[in-house]
Amino acid sequence: MRVMDERPLKVVIVTGADESFAARVRGWATEVTSAARARGYAVACFDLGLSEATRQTLLSLGVQLTEPGWDFDASESVRANESYLRALTVRPHLREYLPGYDVYLWIDADVHVQHAIAIDWFVDAARTGGMALVPQVHHSYRHSEETVNWRAQRMFRYFGAASAQRTLWQTYYNAGVFALSAEAPHWGAWKTCFANGMAATQGELVCDQTALNEAIHAEKLFVTSLPAICNWLCHLSSPSRHRVTGRFFEPGPAGREIAMLHMSSGSKKQETFREFWQ
């Protein structure tokens, strides 16, 4: 594994959104561009169907806009009815869409960046050539039969029974926030697994996270695991919120402040997060 030299890193922070995420992606851009400017990083957003008004807002904040294609062989039905899924197929191809950077940091648009220190942690972890990710592990997380079956069923459809069985006990990583160096081997392995999974489901199931977890474990790819506060999954455990400051913390009396709050899965509909979607 090669450690990058000491020259200033060229880093881009990336997301993707359509107009249904307009309010949130505007908030995301405000949060992220401030931190990016302070660090000399670029910011980019994949336009999956934004209005002209939203586009202009993002451009005024210095966000680079790019419209992706379909980078894997999705079915005609998916292409016609679920064009927002390009936010998943584009992720293993960030180097091709945005060439010239040393590190790529993806942050889903439904992530509230409450403390920019997490950006530093992700980038620093990726400097080693590994992949910075957050496993779906925390003492307050509640993994229901539904959430475990979601993983296993997708793994079965993509890669068969052996992979589905392994996902029940192997570390499972969330792909909503990750950092990866340009020269890391993960890109190619992720693309291969994703293409194989799409082919196995005739292009009907688009799941970058399933493909990424298979690539990591099958190819024994190096991962630096960051703590849950760097990608807090609200559908697994609702955070605590300070009644005066409004800041989010881990649940419990000794909870740490959450750095990145991910309004994952059905948690987007919770009253706690309504302000982020208006």
C-alpha positions in Angstrom: 0.0 0.0 0.0 1.5 3.4 -1.0 1.1 6.4 1.2 0.5 9.6 -0.8 3.3 12.3 -0.8 3.1 15.4 1.1 2.0 17.8 -1.6 -1.4 19.4 -1.1 -4.2 16.9 -1.8 -6.7 17.6 -4.6 -10.0 16.5 -3.0 -13.5 16.7 -4.3 -16.6 16.2 -2.2 -19.5 14.8 -4.2 -23.2 14.1 -4.0 -26.2 13.5 -6.3 -29.8 14.6 -6.2 -33.0 15.2 -8.2 -35.6 17.9 -7.5 -37.3 15.8 -4.9 -34.2 16.5 -2.8 -34.1 20.2 -3.7 -34.4 21.6 -0.2 -32.0 19.1 1.3 -29.3 19.4 -1.4 -29.3 23.2 -1.0 -28.7 22.7 2.7 -26.1 20.1 2.0 -24.3 22.5 -0.4 -24.3 25.3 2.2 -22.9 23.0 4.8 -20.3 21.4 2.6 -19.0 24.3 0.6 -18.1 26.3 3.7 -16.0 23.4 4.9 -14.6 22.7 1.5 -13.4 26.3 0.9 -11.6 26.3 4.2 -9.7 23.2 3.1 -9.2 24.1 -0.6 -11.5 21.2 -1.7 -13.8 21.2 -4.7 -17.5 20.3 -4.5 -19.6 18.6 -7.2 -23.2 17.4 -7.6 -24.6 14.9 -10.1 -27.7 16.4 -11.5 -30.4 13.7 -11.6 -33.2 16.0 -12.6 -32.8 19.3 -10.8 -34.9 22.4 -11.7 -33.1 25.3 -13.2 -33.7 27.3 -10.0 -32.0 24.6 -7.9 -29.1 24.4 -10.4 -28.5 28.1 -10.2 -28.5 28.0 -6.4 -25.9 25.3 -6.4 -23.8 27.0 -9.1 -23.8 30.2 -7.0 -22.3 28.3 -4.1 -19.5 27.1 -6.3 -20.8 23.5 -6.9 -19.8 21.9 -10.1 -22.8 20.2 -11.8 -22.5 17.1 -14.0 -25.3 15.0 -15.5 -24.4 11.3 -15.4 -25.4 8.6 -17.8 -26.2 4.9 -17.0 -22.8 3.4 -16.1 -24.2 -0.2 -15.9 -26.7 -2.1 -18.0 -29.9 -1.1 -16.3 -33.2 -2.5 -17.6 -35.5 -0.3 -19.8 -38.0 -0.1 -16.9 -35.4 1.2 -14.5 -34.1 3.7 -17.0 -37.5 5.0 -17.7 -39.0 5.1 -14.2 -36.1 5.3 -11.7 -33.6 7.7 -13.3 -32.5 8.8 -9.8 -30.8 5.5 -9.4 -28.0 6.9 -11.4 -26.8 8.3 -8.1 -25.9 4.7 -7.3 -24.4 3.6 -10.6 -22.2 6.6 -10.8 -20.3 6.0 -7.6 -17.7 3.5 -8.8 -17.0 5.8 -11.8 -16.2 9.1 -10.0 -12.7 9.1 -11.4 -14.0 9.1 -14.9 -16.6 11.8 -14.4 -14.3 14.0 -12.2 -10.7 13.3 -13.3 -7.6 14.7 -11.7 -8.3 14.4 -7.9 -6.3 12.5 -5.4 -9.2 11.7 -3.1 -13.0 11.4 -3.7 -15.3 11.9 -0.8 -19.0 11.0 -1.5 -21.6 12.2 1.0 -25.3 11.4 0.2 -27.5 14.4 -0.1 -29.7 13.2 2.8 -26.7 13.5 5.1 -26.6 16.5 7.4 -23.0 17.6 8.0 -23.2 18.8 11.5 -19.4 18.9 12.2 -16.8 19.2 9.5 -14.2 17.3 11.5 -15.6 14.1 9.9 -14.5 15.4 6.5 -10.9 15.5 7.7 -11.2 12.0 9.2 -12.5 10.6 5.9 -9.9 12.3 3.8 -7.0 11.4 6.2 -8.1 7.8 6.2 -8.2 7.6 2.4 -4.6 9.0 2.1 -3.3 5.5 2.8 -4.9 4.1 -0.4 -7.6 2.3 1.5 -11.3 3.1 1.6 -12.8 5.1 4.5 -16.2 3.7 5.5 -18.5 3.4 8.5 -19.7 0.0 9.4 -23.4 -0.4 10.5 -22.3 -1.0 14.1 -23.2 0.9 17.3 -24.4 -0.2 20.7 -27.7 1.6 20.2 -28.4 0.3 16.7 -31.4 -2.1 16.4 -31.0 -4.5 13.5 -34.5 -5.8 12.8 -35.3 -8.9 10.8 -36.4 -6.6 8.1 -33.1 -4.8 7.8 -31.0 -8.0 8.0 -33.2 -9.6 5.3 -32.8 -6.5 3.1 -29.1 -7.1 3.0 -29.3 -10.9 2.6 -31.9 -10.9 -0.1 -30.0 -8.4 -2.2 -26.8 -10.3 -1.8 -28.5 -13.5 -2.8 -30.0 -12.0 -5.9 -26.6 -10.5 -6.9 -24.1 -13.2 -5.9 -26.0 -16.3 -4.6 -26.5 -18.2 -1.4 -22.9 -18.3 -0.1 -22.6 -14.5 -0.3 -26.0 -14.1 1.3 -25.0 -16.3 4.2 -21.7 -14.4 4.7 -23.5 -11.1 4.9 -25.2 -12.3 8.1 -22.0 -12.3 10.0 -19.4 -10.2 8.1 -19.0 -6.5 8.8 -21.5 -4.6 6.7 -20.6 -1.1 5.5 -22.9 1.7 4.5 -22.0 3.3 1.1 -23.8 6.6 1.8 -20.5 8.2 2.9 -17.1 7.1 1.7 -13.7 8.4 0.8 -11.3 6.7 -1.6 -8.0 7.6 -3.2 -7.8 7.8 -7.0 -5.2 5.0 -7.2 -7.0 2.5 -4.9 -7.9 -1.0 -6.3 -11.4 -0.7 -4.9 -12.7 1.1 -7.9 -12.2 -1.8 -10.3 -13.4 -4.5 -7.9 -16.5 -2.5 -7.2 -17.3 -2.0 -10.9 -16.8 -5.7 -11.6 -19.1 -6.8 -8.7 -21.7 -4.2 -9.6 -21.7 -5.2 -13.3 -22.0 -8.9 -12.3 -24.9 -8.2 -9.9 -26.8 -6.1 -12.5 -26.4 -8.9 -15.0 -27.6 -11.5 -12.6 -30.8 -9.5 -12.0 -31.3 -8.5 -15.7 -30.7 -4.9 -14.7 -33.7 -4.7 -12.5 -31.9 -4.4 -9.1 -29.6 -1.5 -8.6 -27.6 -1.7 -5.3 -24.2 -0.2 -5.1 -23.9 -1.1 -1.4 -24.4 -4.8 -2.1 -21.8 -4.8 -4.8 -19.3 -2.8 -2.6 -19.6 -5.1 0.4 -19.1 -8.2 -1.8 -16.0 -6.6 -3.4 -14.5 -5.7 0.0 -14.9 -9.2 1.4 -14.3 -11.3 -1.7 -11.2 -9.3 -2.7 -10.1 -8.6 0.9 -9.8 -4.9 0.2 -8.3 -2.6 2.8 -10.9 -0.6 4.7 -10.4 2.0 7.5 -13.5 1.9 9.6 -14.7 5.2 11.1 -17.0 5.5 14.1 -20.8 5.6 13.7 -20.9 9.3 14.5 -19.3 9.8 11.0 -22.3 8.4 9.2 -25.1 8.0 11.8 -27.9 5.8 10.4 -31.1 7.2 11.7 -33.3 4.3 10.6 -31.3 2.1 13.0 -31.4 4.4 16.0 -32.9 7.9 16.4 -30.4 10.4 17.7 -30.8 12.6 20.8 -31.3 16.3 20.2 -30.2 19.0 22.6 -33.3 20.9 23.6 -31.5 24.3 23.5 -28.9 24.1 20.7 -30.8 21.7 18.5 -27.5 19.7 17.9 -27.7 15.9 17.5 -26.0 13.4 19.8 -25.7 9.7 20.2 -28.6 8.4 22.3 -27.9 8.0 26.0 -26.5 10.2 28.8 -22.9 10.1 27.6 -23.6 10.4 23.9 -21.0 12.1 21.7 -22.0 14.8 19.2 -22.8 13.3 15.8 -20.6 14.6 13.0 -22.7 13.4 10.0 -26.4 12.6 10.4 -27.7 10.3 7.7 -31.5 10.4 7.3 -31.4 6.9 5.9 -34.2 4.7 4.7 -37.6 5.7 6.2 -36.2 8.1 8.7 -36.5 10.9 6.1 -40.2 11.0 7.0 -39.7 11.5 10.8 -40.9 14.7 12.3 -37.4 15.2 13.9 -35.9 15.9 10.4 -38.7 17.8 8.8 -36.8 21.0 8.8 -34.2 19.5 6.4 -36.8 18.6 3.8 -38.7 21.9 3.6 
